[in-house]
Amino acid sequence: MKKKVLATAVALAVGLSVSVTSVASADQGRGKERISSFLSGLVSNGTLTQSQADAITKAAENAAAAAKTAMKEKHAAFDAVITSTLGISLDTLTTRLKAGESLATIAGDKKDALIAAMIAEINKQIDAALAAGKITTTQASAQKAKTTERVTNMVNKVKEFGKKGHGKGQRASTISFKAA
């Protein structure tokens, strides 16, 4: 019985940790507090030892760090696709987006090429997630079916930088695609 509870606790802690990473800026660290609180309760009632709880916490922190690194790598790849397609630096792109320009405006006559390059990058990330077993074939197909519409909307939409909420401090590539 204790092994099942321990396995459940580990799965929950790692799942919460990875989920927390994806919303870390909005969460301000409260996810870690929730995990600690949950594990403290299990230690208090004798389900886990303190060393088991510490191991779970460490595993959750490692999973969160790995997820954050993977997300940064995806953003960097996406930034590289955008900047290389448009022939501008990331600083220039960020400055123009913060000034209220859409990617479509920045791209000008390169808009169609930008959309095609972004679709290709997202589909590549979806394929990588599929190959790694992170998503199913059905999920990959569903995500790819939405990619063109999502990218077109992203290119045409003006990001709201510096405002409270989703757009705060984000680069052009931080639109979430559930590729992995």
N, C-alpha and C positions, 0 to 999 in steps of 0.2 A: 504493500500500500504506500509506504513512504517513498519508494522508487517512483511510483506514478505521480505522486505529489511533487517530488523533486523535479521530475521531467517536465511536468506542467509549469512549475515555477520558472524553470530555465527557459522554456519556450515563451512564456508570458513576458519574462524580463527582456529577453532578446527581441521579441516582437515589439514591445513597448519602446525599447531603445532605438530600434531602427525607425519606427514610426515617429519618435520624438525628433530624430535627426532631420526628417523631412520638413518638420515645422519648428525647428529649433529657434528661429528668430522670433516667432510668435509666442513660443512657450516659455522663454527665458529660464530654462533649466528646471521647470516644474516636473517634467517627466522623470528626471532622475530622483526627485523627491518622492514621487509616487512609487517608483520601483523600490526605493529604500524603505518606505513605509510598509509596502506590501510584504517585503522580505522580513522586516522587523516583526511583523505579526506572526509569520511562520516560525521565526526563531523563538519568539515568546511562547508559542504553544507547543514547542518541541518538535515540530515537523521537520525543521532544518537546524543544522548547527550554524554557529556564527561563521565558521570557515566555509561552509557550503554557500551561505548567503554572500560572503565576500567573493567567492569564486563566480557566482552568478552575476554579481555586480560588475566584476572585472570583465566577464564575457560580454555583458551588455554594453559596457563602455567600448570594448574592442569592436563589437559589431557596429556600434554607432560611428566610431571613427572610420571604419572601413566604408560604411555607407556614405559618409560625408566626403571621403576621398574619391569614391566612385562618382558621386554627383559633381564634384569639382572637375574631374576629368571629362565628364560628358559636357559640362558647360564650356570648358576650354576648347573641346573639339568643335562645339557648335559655334563658339566665337570665331574660331579659325576659319570655319566654312564661310561665315558671314563676311568677315573682314577680307579674306582672300578673294571672294566672289566680287565684292565691291571695290577692292583695291584701296582700302583705307585702313588706318590703324585702329586698334581697340579704343584708344583714348579719343580719337575723333568720333568713332561710332557712339561711344558713351556720352560724349559732350553733346552731340547732335540729338540723341534720344532724350537726354535731360532737358534740352532746349524745346522739346515738344514735337520734334519731327517723328514721323512714322518711318519704319524701315522702307516702305514703298517710296516715300519722298526722298529718302537718302539714296536709295538704289537708282531712282530715275529710270533710264531706259534699260537698266540691268535687273529690273524687278522680276521678270520671268525667269531669268537665270538664277537669281537669288532664291526664288520659290523652289525651283527644281533642285538646287544644291541643298537646300534645307530639308526637302522631302527625302532626298537620297541619304543624308546624314541620319535623319530620324529612323528611316527604314533600316539603315545599317545598325543602329543601336537596338532596334526591335529584333533584328536577326541575331545579334549577339546575345540578347537576353534569352531568346528561344534556344539557341545553341547551348547556352549555359544552364538550361533547365529552369530558368527563373519564371518563365511564362509558358503557357501551352500554345500549340499551333492555333487553336481557336482564338485565344487572346491576341496572338500576334496578328492574325488576319483581321480581327476587329479593330485593333489599333491602327493597322495600315490603312484600313478602309476610311478612317477618320483623318488621316494625316494631311491630305491635300487641303481639306477644308480648314483644319486647324492652323496649318502653316499660312495659308492665304489670309486668314483672319489675323494672325499674329503680324504678318508683314503690313497689313493695312491699318492696324490699330495703333493709336498713339499711346505709348506707355505713360503712366502717371508716376513719375519719379518723385521721391521725397514726400509723398503723402502717406498718411497712416494707412496701413493695410497691405494688401498683396504686392503692390508695386514698389514699396519702399526700398530704395537702395539697390534695386535689381538691375542686372545687365540685360541686354537684349535676349540672351539665351536662356533666361530663367523661367520661361514658360514650361510648365511641367508636362512632359510626355512620359507615360508609364512604361518606358522601355526596359527598365530593370530596377 
